[in-house]
């Protein structure tokens, strides 16, 4: 059986009464304090499987603080980083015009761009653990053919499948 920290996952994904009562008034100050607390919980996650499951269930409309905390966690593995990259629309960065990508408005887009650039660099630098979780890049055979045909300069790490533990059957 695959081990993961279900308690932390449920708090981060669904909240709990204690946090809701503590940060429940919805003010900007309270919401920032809640994000800080949630990021602290992400920092406490000690296994790559829990981090991967958090990525697979995360709502990106909630901002990039949690994904940022995930990639800063020393237990984040390459499979999780790549999965997060693609879920964060990293293909737009790889396949598009970088200057246009960076010039997007509003501030949310700039935060997104900064996050993706940081994540891309960390992936290229091999900054993630070697724990193996199964990951298949979301490219069809046609996509791969076009990438090679048009000589798109996409580093191989973004195109390579990783064999490992399959998490498809875990339900939170």
C-alpha positions in Angstrom: 0.0 0.0 0.0 1.2 3.5 -0.8 1.6 5.7 2.3 0.7 9.4 2.3 -0.4 12.0 4.8 -4.2 12.1 4.4 -4.7 14.4 7.3 -2.5 17.2 5.9 -4.0 16.7 2.4 -7.6 17.1 3.7 -6.7 20.2 5.7 -5.0 21.8 2.7 -7.6 20.8 0.1 -10.8 21.1 2.1 -9.9 23.2 5.2 -11.0 22.4 8.7 -13.2 24.0 11.4 -10.2 25.2 13.4 -8.6 27.1 10.5 -12.0 28.3 9.3 -12.8 29.8 12.7 -9.4 31.3 13.0 -9.3 32.9 9.5 -13.0 33.0 8.8 -13.7 36.7 8.4 -12.4 36.8 4.8 -10.4 40.0 5.2 -7.2 40.4 3.2 -5.1 40.2 6.4 -6.8 36.9 7.4 -6.5 35.4 4.0 -2.7 36.2 3.9 -2.3 34.6 7.4 -4.2 31.5 6.2 -2.0 31.2 3.1 1.1 31.5 5.3 -0.3 28.7 7.6 -1.1 26.5 4.6 2.4 27.0 3.1 3.8 26.0 6.5 1.8 22.8 6.4 3.2 22.1 2.9 6.7 22.6 4.3 5.9 19.9 6.9 5.0 17.3 4.3 7.8 14.6 4.5 6.9 12.4 1.6 6.8 12.9 -2.2 3.5 11.0 -2.6 1.5 13.5 -0.5 3.0 16.4 -2.4 2.1 14.8 -5.8 -1.5 14.1 -4.6 -1.7 17.7 -3.4 -0.7 18.9 -6.9 -3.2 16.7 -8.6 -6.1 18.0 -6.5 -5.0 21.7 -6.2 -7.2 24.5 -7.5 -4.9 26.9 -9.3 -7.5 29.7 -8.9 -6.4 29.8 -5.3 -3.0 31.3 -6.3 0.6 30.2 -6.5 1.6 30.3 -2.9 0.9 26.6 -2.3 2.6 25.5 -5.6 5.5 27.6 -4.7 5.7 25.9 -1.3 5.5 22.5 -3.0 8.5 23.2 -5.2 10.5 24.5 -2.3 9.8 21.3 -0.3 12.9 19.1 -0.4 10.7 16.0 -0.9 9.3 17.3 -4.2 10.3 14.8 -6.9 10.9 15.5 -10.6 7.6 13.8 -11.6 5.7 16.1 -9.3 7.6 19.2 -10.6 6.9 18.2 -14.2 3.2 17.5 -13.5 2.9 20.9 -11.7 4.6 22.6 -14.7 2.1 21.2 -17.2 -0.9 21.8 -14.9 0.3 25.4 -14.6 0.2 25.8 -18.4 4.0 25.5 -18.8 3.5 24.5 -22.4 2.7 28.2 -23.1 6.2 29.0 -21.9 7.9 26.2 -23.8 6.1 26.8 -27.1 5.5 30.5 -27.1 7.4 33.8 -27.3 9.1 34.3 -23.9 9.0 38.1 -24.1 5.3 38.1 -24.8 4.8 35.6 -22.1 6.6 37.8 -19.5 4.8 41.0 -20.6 1.3 39.7 -19.9 -1.1 41.6 -17.6 -2.5 41.7 -15.0 -0.3 41.0 -11.9 -1.8 37.5 -11.6 -0.3 36.7 -15.0 3.1 38.1 -13.9 3.1 36.0 -10.8 2.2 33.0 -12.9 5.0 33.8 -15.3 7.5 34.2 -12.5 6.4 30.9 -11.0 6.7 29.0 -14.2 10.2 30.5 -15.0 11.4 29.5 -11.6 9.9 26.0 -11.9 11.4 25.6 -15.4 14.8 26.5 -14.1 14.6 24.2 -11.1 13.6 21.4 -13.5 16.5 22.1 -15.8 18.9 22.3 -12.8 17.7 18.9 -11.5 16.7 20.4 -8.2 14.2 17.8 -7.3 14.4 14.4 -5.5 14.9 11.2 -7.4 11.8 9.5 -6.0 10.0 7.9 -8.9 6.3 8.5 -9.4 4.8 7.5 -12.8 4.5 10.5 -15.1 3.7 10.7 -18.8 4.1 14.1 -20.5 0.8 15.2 -22.1 2.2 15.1 -25.7 0.5 13.0 -28.3 2.6 11.2 -31.0 1.6 14.1 -33.3 2.8 16.7 -30.8 6.2 14.9 -30.5 6.5 14.6 -34.3 5.8 18.4 -34.7 8.3 19.3 -32.0 11.0 17.3 -33.8 10.0 18.4 -37.3 9.9 22.1 -36.5 13.1 21.7 -34.4 11.5 23.3 -31.4 14.1 23.7 -28.7 12.4 21.9 -25.9 14.7 20.3 -23.4 14.4 16.5 -23.3 13.5 16.5 -19.6 10.1 18.0 -20.5 9.4 15.2 -23.1 10.6 12.1 -21.2 8.3 9.7 -19.4 9.2 8.7 -15.9 8.5 5.2 -14.7 7.6 4.7 -11.1 4.8 4.3 -8.5 1.4 4.7 -10.1 -0.9 7.0 -8.1 -4.0 6.8 -10.4 -5.9 4.6 -8.0 -5.6 6.7 -4.9 -8.8 8.6 -3.9 -8.7 11.3 -1.3 
